[in-house]
């Protein structure tokens, strides 16, 4: 029910039309509770209308019980939320998304040894999250000694190598990630990530679904490209590296512009911003797969960045 209360249905009556099995008085009580929490705003007294306070919603921690409720309704890309983001000033974006950056030294350079550690750990963990069975040791031997793991497929080996190549692309082209971010740059990161894995390059033409989520991404290449350009415009207005990283980590997978590899591309883009700005990346090595999945669900279905922000801060605090 929470989704319908937060997705543009402005009155209790219109929400009730969507939730025919729920008593309107229960809807009204829930609306009052959300007003008390500051997540929505009440306008008027007689037959009031309600609007979402995205500044509060985006930092609200969504309860795991809600995220795991198999009966929660489906949701689609929230154009109202994207419009709100696009209307924020760079100062507002950095205040909302970049609260942790003060912990890190701007302009610091990543050392060769740190880059080697990051490449191995990120290539392993990011691939592991996609079902790759390479171990951390297997990955180290592949990337440092060129030794392919026995009893692993060529597909899995290629996935690991693609991550290494993507990191090399980032390090060799820092100018692409220090100011405005072009779609062709994201597209190139995606192309490297998906090389020889049967993933079509460019804006997808197929409908996709996300496992374990009730979020249904947009379909249609033109609409996808338009939203992707809006999202990249939002990211480009921000100079705060933590904010840029967090926005990339959340919004690139949310748009789902590509046939596959969107989360990997988001992870690599977020790392690109952080490596070039503070000389530090993240691998998600400390993050459990379930924890990350719930964090993505919070954003996909409720537009809350709270869990992903905490994960990114914990990773960078290693």
Wavefront OBJ file of the C-alpha trace (Angstrom):
o trace
v 0.000 0.000 0.000
v 2.868 2.384 0.780
v 3.775 2.596 -2.906
v 0.344 3.943 -3.833
v 0.526 6.501 -1.042
v 3.787 7.849 -2.487
v 3.262 7.777 -6.243
v 1.229 10.788 -7.274
v -2.296 9.789 -6.174
v -3.214 13.091 -4.557
v -6.266 12.265 -2.422
v -7.434 9.452 -0.179
v -10.248 8.801 -2.644
v -7.954 8.327 -5.665
v -5.705 6.033 -3.643
v -8.773 4.072 -2.566
v -9.628 3.502 -6.238
v -6.267 1.762 -6.636
v -6.608 -0.202 -3.391
v -10.150 -1.478 -3.547
v -9.513 -4.112 -0.867
v -8.374 -1.503 1.695
v -10.828 0.517 3.740
v -10.549 4.248 2.995
v -10.255 4.993 6.720
v -7.122 2.837 6.852
v -5.739 4.831 3.931
v -6.526 8.102 5.709
v -4.773 6.901 8.890
v -1.716 5.888 6.860
v -1.636 9.277 5.165
v -1.753 11.011 8.544
v 1.145 8.846 9.728
v 3.212 9.721 6.659
v 2.458 13.407 7.203
v 3.657 13.088 10.821
v 6.869 11.483 9.565
v 7.382 14.323 7.113
v 7.405 11.969 4.114
v 4.335 13.569 2.542
v 2.784 17.027 2.842
v -0.925 17.708 3.383
v -2.463 20.562 1.419
v -5.880 21.941 2.402
v -8.397 20.845 5.019
v -11.587 19.729 3.268
v -10.798 16.872 0.902
v -7.043 17.532 1.282
v -4.453 16.637 -1.330
v -1.069 15.146 -0.564
v 2.342 15.528 -2.169
v 5.555 13.609 -1.598
v 8.387 15.293 0.292
v 11.202 13.634 -1.646
v 13.892 15.315 0.423
v 12.608 13.361 3.428
v 11.645 10.190 1.568
v 15.055 9.748 -0.027
v 16.719 9.529 3.386
v 14.031 7.338 4.990
v 15.111 3.810 5.893
v 12.554 1.414 4.376
v 11.725 -1.496 6.685
v 12.929 -4.893 5.440
v 9.482 -6.373 6.105
v 8.054 -4.047 3.466
v 10.798 -4.906 0.980
v 10.281 -8.640 1.507
v 6.476 -8.555 1.269
v 5.752 -10.648 -1.826
v 2.329 -9.007 -2.108
v 3.657 -5.465 -2.479
v 2.360 -3.853 -5.686
v 4.461 -3.334 -8.782
v 6.000 0.040 -9.545
v 7.544 1.795 -12.520
v 10.086 4.552 -13.014
v 8.925 7.552 -10.997
v 9.000 10.465 -13.458
v 7.867 12.809 -10.682
v 10.959 11.868 -8.675
v 13.294 12.349 -11.678
v 11.722 15.767 -12.323
v 12.276 16.698 -8.667
v 15.927 15.649 -8.892
v 16.418 17.593 -12.106
v 15.001 20.706 -10.455
v 17.488 20.666 -7.568
v 20.430 23.034 -7.506
v 23.960 21.647 -7.288
v 24.079 22.851 -3.677
v 20.895 20.957 -2.794
v 22.121 17.799 -4.531
v 25.400 17.893 -2.648
v 23.663 18.538 0.667
v 21.311 15.577 0.188
v 23.699 13.056 -1.392
v 27.182 14.142 -0.334
v 27.165 14.330 3.431
v 30.069 11.883 3.876
v 32.700 13.466 1.611
v 34.387 15.475 4.364
v 35.994 12.232 5.560
v 38.082 11.950 2.390
v 40.973 13.949 0.963
v 40.131 15.689 -2.288
v 42.841 15.438 -4.923
v 44.490 12.348 -3.415
v 45.952 9.907 -5.948
v 45.526 6.162 -5.804
v 48.827 4.286 -5.515
v 49.799 1.421 -7.791
v 49.435 -1.095 -4.960
v 46.039 0.282 -3.914
v 44.889 0.137 -7.523
v 45.980 -3.497 -7.774
v 44.061 -4.407 -4.603
v 40.970 -2.542 -5.811
v 41.103 -4.138 -9.254
v 41.276 -7.647 -7.820
v 38.616 -7.146 -5.147
v 36.192 -5.202 -7.350
v 36.547 -7.590 -10.291
v 35.899 -10.540 -7.992
v 33.021 -9.150 -5.917
v 31.197 -7.378 -8.731
v 31.346 -10.569 -10.799
v 30.358 -12.690 -7.802
v 27.204 -10.591 -7.400
v 26.288 -11.662 -10.935
v 26.691 -15.370 -10.097
v 30.344 -15.757 -11.133
v 32.016 -18.635 -9.227
v 35.593 -17.347 -9.375
v 37.057 -17.090 -5.870
v 39.074 -14.106 -4.681
v 42.262 -16.186 -5.015
v 41.252 -17.341 -8.497
v 40.742 -13.712 -9.460
v 44.104 -12.652 -8.080
v 45.927 -15.373 -10.024
v 44.061 -14.498 -13.225
v 44.705 -10.779 -13.030
v 48.277 -10.825 -11.736
v 49.670 -14.054 -13.216
v 47.343 -14.688 -16.156
v 46.408 -18.112 -14.757
v 42.844 -19.129 -15.591
v 41.024 -21.026 -12.880
v 40.289 -24.664 -13.534
v 36.655 -25.757 -13.724
v 35.536 -22.204 -14.528
v 33.871 -21.228 -17.785
v 35.294 -18.889 -20.414
v 32.286 -16.667 -19.734
v 33.273 -16.286 -16.079
v 36.893 -15.613 -16.977
v 35.865 -12.974 -19.499
v 33.623 -11.251 -16.965
v 36.565 -10.877 -14.565
v 38.855 -9.564 -17.307
v 36.236 -7.063 -18.421
v 36.198 -5.497 -14.971
v 39.971 -5.114 -15.083
v 39.720 -3.456 -18.494
v 37.009 -1.091 -17.256
v 39.193 0.029 -14.346
v 42.107 0.547 -16.749
v 39.847 2.677 -18.953
v 38.927 4.820 -15.930
v 42.521 5.326 -14.812
v 43.726 6.110 -18.338
v 40.938 8.641 -19.017
v 40.372 10.649 -15.814
v 39.269 13.719 -17.764
v 36.089 11.880 -18.755
v 34.984 11.670 -15.112
v 35.997 15.027 -13.625
v 33.365 17.362 -15.077
v 30.272 16.754 -17.203
v 29.605 13.096 -17.845
v 28.600 12.209 -21.393
v 26.313 9.332 -22.283
v 28.957 8.006 -24.690
v 31.323 7.611 -21.712
v 28.782 5.529 -19.794
v 28.074 3.622 -22.995
v 31.777 2.838 -23.383
v 32.032 1.612 -19.792
v 29.054 -0.645 -20.463
v 30.582 -1.903 -23.718
v 33.792 -2.876 -21.897
v 31.872 -4.558 -19.068
v 29.816 -6.599 -21.539
v 32.548 -7.467 -24.049
v 32.208 -11.053 -25.353
v 29.433 -11.818 -22.875
v 26.569 -11.725 -25.353
v 25.349 -8.340 -24.118
v 24.185 -5.967 -26.831
v 25.788 -2.524 -26.705
v 23.835 0.713 -26.773
v 20.407 1.663 -25.466
v 18.314 -1.468 -25.144
v 15.432 -2.297 -27.417
v 14.071 -5.138 -25.290
v 11.895 -5.179 -22.188
v 13.817 -6.203 -19.074
v 12.790 -7.310 -15.600
v 14.778 -7.214 -12.378
v 14.992 -10.391 -10.325
v 13.244 -10.302 -6.925
v 11.927 -6.801 -7.586
v 8.450 -5.543 -8.420
v 10.026 -2.597 -10.246
v 9.337 -2.582 -13.990
v 11.852 -0.398 -15.904
v 10.885 1.766 -18.828
v 10.675 0.342 -22.329
v 11.407 2.196 -25.559
v 14.893 3.390 -26.616
v 13.942 7.052 -27.089
v 12.355 7.376 -23.647
v 15.257 5.506 -22.045
v 17.792 7.807 -23.664
v 15.885 10.914 -22.611
v 15.755 9.805 -18.968
v 19.421 8.731 -19.086
v 20.406 12.173 -20.366
v 18.400 13.820 -17.571
v 20.074 11.627 -14.962
v 23.549 12.378 -16.329
v 22.719 16.088 -16.323
v 21.858 15.804 -12.624
v 25.120 13.984 -11.873
v 27.130 16.483 -13.923
v 25.883 19.413 -11.830
v 27.531 17.926 -8.754
v 31.197 18.343 -7.841
v 31.064 16.526 -4.508
v 32.622 13.086 -5.296
v 30.603 11.098 -2.757
v 27.398 12.601 -4.141
v 28.455 11.849 -7.721
v 29.340 8.294 -6.758
v 26.103 7.696 -4.875
v 24.001 9.153 -7.680
v 25.731 6.899 -10.230
v 25.374 3.844 -8.008
v 21.632 4.412 -7.691
v 20.448 6.077 -10.887
v 22.279 4.080 -13.567
v 20.684 0.771 -12.454
v 17.359 2.560 -11.872
v 17.106 3.751 -15.471
v 18.199 0.330 -16.829
v 19.231 1.886 -20.156
v 21.099 -1.232 -21.264
v 20.071 -4.806 -21.991
v 22.197 -6.162 -19.128
v 25.088 -5.040 -16.927
v 23.407 -1.883 -15.580
v 24.408 -2.439 -11.951
v 27.977 -3.272 -13.009
v 28.097 -0.114 -15.103
v 26.745 1.928 -12.183
v 29.384 0.471 -9.868
v 32.160 1.247 -12.327
v 30.947 4.805 -12.938
v 30.702 5.459 -9.207
v 34.238 4.138 -8.777
v 35.429 6.339 -11.633
v 34.197 9.485 -9.884
v 35.754 8.496 -6.561
v 39.088 7.269 -7.930
v 39.634 10.448 -9.924
v 38.543 12.780 -7.091
v 39.789 11.202 -3.846
v 42.111 8.413 -5.019
v 39.916 5.765 -3.449
v 37.422 3.267 -4.818
v 35.137 0.610 -3.371
v 34.724 -3.093 -4.109
v 31.663 -4.022 -1.978
v 33.817 -6.768 -0.444
v 32.368 -6.032 3.001
v 28.790 -5.995 1.732
v 26.591 -9.088 1.798
v 24.632 -9.816 -1.377
v 21.319 -9.736 0.514
v 22.141 -6.385 2.079
v 22.938 -4.910 -1.319
v 19.803 -6.391 -2.906
v 17.599 -4.817 -0.218
v 19.364 -1.495 -0.723
v 18.637 -1.561 -4.440
v 15.010 -2.533 -3.784
v 14.672 0.465 -1.447
v 15.642 2.744 -4.287
v 13.907 0.978 -7.172
v 10.543 0.735 -5.448
v 10.557 3.572 -2.903
v 13.250 6.022 -4.091
v 15.068 5.796 -0.761
v 18.843 6.090 -0.987
v 19.437 5.532 2.728
v 20.673 1.926 2.567
v 22.921 2.454 -0.467
v 24.410 5.591 1.088
v 25.295 3.650 4.238
v 26.850 0.824 2.189
v 28.994 3.228 0.160
v 30.162 5.089 3.255
v 31.050 1.829 5.011
v 32.995 0.629 1.966
v 34.989 3.841 1.674
v 35.747 3.795 5.417
v 37.783 0.581 5.107
l 1 2 3 4 5 6 7 8 9 10 11 12 13 14 15 16 17 18 19 20 21 22 23 24 25 26 27 28 29 30 31 32 33 34 35 36 37 38 39 40 41 42 43 44 45 46 47 48 49 50 51 52 53 54 55 56 57 58 59 60 61 62 63 64 65 66 67 68 69 70 71 72 73 74 75 76 77 78 79 80 81 82 83 84 85 86 87 88 89 90 91 92 93 94 95 96 97 98 99 100 101 102 103 104 105 106 107 108 109 110 111 112 113 114 115 116 117 118 119 120 121 122 123 124 125 126 127 128 129 130 131 132 133 134 135 136 137 138 139 140 141 142 143 144 145 146 147 148 149 150 151 152 153 154 155 156 157 158 159 160 161 162 163 164 165 166 167 168 169 170 171 172 173 174 175 176 177 178 179 180 181 182 183 184 185 186 187 188 189 190 191 192 193 194 195 196 197 198 199 200 201 202 203 204 205 206 207 208 209 210 211 212 213 214 215 216 217 218 219 220 221 222 223 224 225 226 227 228 229 230 231 232 233 234 235 236 237 238 239 240 241 242 243 244 245 246 247 248 249 250 251 252 253 254 255 256 257 258 259 260 261 262 263 264 265 266 267 268 269 270 271 272 273 274 275 276 277 278 279 280 281 282 283 284 285 286 287 288 289 290 291 292 293 294 295 296 297 298 299 300 301 302 303 304 305 306 307 308 309 310 311 312 313 314 315 316 317 318
